[in-house]
């Protein structure tokens, strides 16, 4: 839990910070929301990659930011870990009190339900931007990746395959 608590005031100190009951309650609530509450007393280094990612997101949320930036949050996760993380990000996207979230990914399967907008880049240039259903299309994805791609939306999740 210390990993999350130390982010309470969005600063890195010398481990001499004083936390009150509110800080501890918030840390526990965030760890619970991300499904890692039972790991709160374990050393960070002993956690799996998926557990570490969820603890890091809880840590990021501890300071109550206006913007949450996640750079490939599902990388290095197995299928189960990825799907668990995406469900939790979907819950976050549906929470009216959650910060605006920007997710960077190369895999559209990793875009959680509830995502409303997308920016598609190729070589640092914008291919398309706007409402997600107008950006994640066969044409734009094929252009961005320079191969023919078929995009499917199944229940709010996007999937791609090369043709």
Number of C-alpha atoms within 10 A of each C-alpha: 21 16 16 24 22 23 21 22 14 15 10 10 10 7 8 7 13 8 12 8 8 9 19 16 12 18 27 20 16 22 24 16 15 23 17 19 16 11 17 17 10 11 11 16 8 10 13 11 16 21 19 16 21 23 27 19 20 27 23 20 22 22 18 16 14 11 13 16 15 15 11 14 21 24 16 12 17 12 10 10 19 18 16 18 23 19 15 17 23 16 16 19 19 13 11 8 10 16 16 13 16 15 16 18 16 12 13 15 17 21 22 22 17 16 19 11 14 19 15 20 17 13 8 7 9 11 15 20 15 13 13 17 14 12 18 25 19 17 14 20 23 17 16 19 14 10 13 16 19 15 19 16 13 8 7 13 15 20 16 17 11 11 8
